[in-house]
Amino acid sequence: MAFSIPNSPAAERAEPEQRRRVEKVHARPMTSVSFMGTALRRKRGTGVGNVQTNYAIPRDCKDKLHEVSERMGLSDAQGLELILNHLELEQDGLPTWVDRESLQEALPIAKAS
């Protein structure tokens, strides 16, 4: 990539995808391993069949996921996958820490007349 500073004249002339990549790189703290060119990625072939998700979450949650994943030497996706795979669920399929008393009961289905 010929440019590295967002909002520079070269960045403004770049394709939108290149601009997004530069903005993403500069949005992360400079201590990030991925910023230094050694991006944390899955081993080749281990993500076959995976699906992509896109959720809007608070910035502090995203930062926490990134920090935990980076400390484990994993990508954010791999870190999230491990967290979900190690989530303890009760027999009703809900996490152990969920307050079941506060959950709304299912509404009865109206009978066809």
C-alpha positions in Angstrom: 0.0 0.0 0.0 1.5 3.3 -1.0 -0.1 5.4 1.8 -0.4 4.9 5.5 -2.1 8.0 6.9 -5.9 8.4 6.8 -7.2 11.7 5.2 -3.9 12.2 3.3 -4.2 13.2 -0.4 -3.0 9.7 -1.4 -5.6 8.1 0.9 -8.3 10.2 -0.6 -7.4 9.0 -4.1 -7.4 5.3 -3.0 -10.2 2.8 -3.6 -12.8 2.6 -0.7 -11.6 -0.8 0.3 -8.0 0.4 0.7 -9.2 3.4 2.7 -11.1 1.1 5.1 -8.1 -1.0 5.6 -5.9 2.0 6.5 -8.5 3.4 8.8 -8.9 0.0 10.6 -5.1 -0.3 11.1 -4.8 3.2 12.5 -7.8 2.7 14.8 -6.0 0.0 16.7 -3.4 0.8 19.3 0.2 0.6 18.0 1.0 -2.2 20.5 -1.3 -4.6 18.6 0.6 -7.6 17.1 -1.6 -7.3 14.0 -0.4 -3.7 13.5 3.2 -4.9 13.2 2.5 -7.1 10.2 2.1 -10.4 11.9 -1.7 -10.7 11.9 -3.1 -13.4 14.0 -4.9 -15.8 11.7 -6.2 -19.3 11.6 -4.1 -22.0 10.2 -4.8 -22.7 6.6 -7.9 -24.9 6.1 -9.1 -24.7 9.7 -12.0 -22.3 8.9 -13.6 -24.3 6.2 -17.4 -24.3 6.6 -17.3 -21.3 9.0 -19.8 -18.5 8.4 -19.3 -14.8 8.8 -21.3 -12.8 11.4 -21.7 -9.1 11.9 -23.0 -7.7 15.2 -22.9 -4.2 16.5 -21.5 -4.3 20.1 -20.2 -1.7 22.4 -16.6 -0.7 21.8 -15.4 -1.8 25.2 -16.7 -5.4 24.5 -14.9 -5.4 21.2 -11.7 -4.2 22.8 -12.0 -6.8 25.5 -12.5 -9.6 22.9 -9.5 -8.3 20.9 -7.3 -8.1 24.0 -8.2 -11.6 25.3 -7.8 -13.1 21.8 -4.5 -11.4 21.3 -3.2 -12.7 24.7 -4.1 -16.2 23.6 -2.3 -15.7 20.3 -5.5 -16.0 18.3 -7.6 -13.9 15.9 -10.7 -12.3 17.3 -12.8 -14.8 15.5 -10.9 -17.8 17.1 -11.1 -16.1 20.5 -14.9 -15.7 20.2 -15.2 -19.3 19.0 -13.3 -20.6 22.1 -15.4 -18.4 24.5 -18.6 -19.7 23.0 -17.4 -23.3 23.0 -16.6 -23.0 26.7 -19.8 -21.3 27.7 -21.4 -23.4 30.4 -25.1 -24.0 29.6 -27.8 -25.5 31.8 -30.2 -28.2 30.5 -32.6 -25.5 29.3 -29.9 -24.2 26.9 -29.2 -21.0 28.8 -26.0 -19.9 30.4 -25.6 -20.7 34.1 -25.6 -17.0 35.0 -28.9 -16.0 33.4 -31.7 -14.9 35.8 -34.4 -17.2 34.6 -37.0 -15.4 36.8 -36.7 -12.3 34.7 -37.3 -14.1 31.4 -40.6 -13.6 29.7 -42.6 -16.8 29.3 -43.6 -17.9 25.8 -47.0 -16.5 24.7 -49.7 -19.0 24.1 -50.4 -19.7 20.4 -54.0 -18.8 19.5 -56.1 -21.7 18.3 -57.5 -21.5 14.8 -61.3 -21.3 14.9 
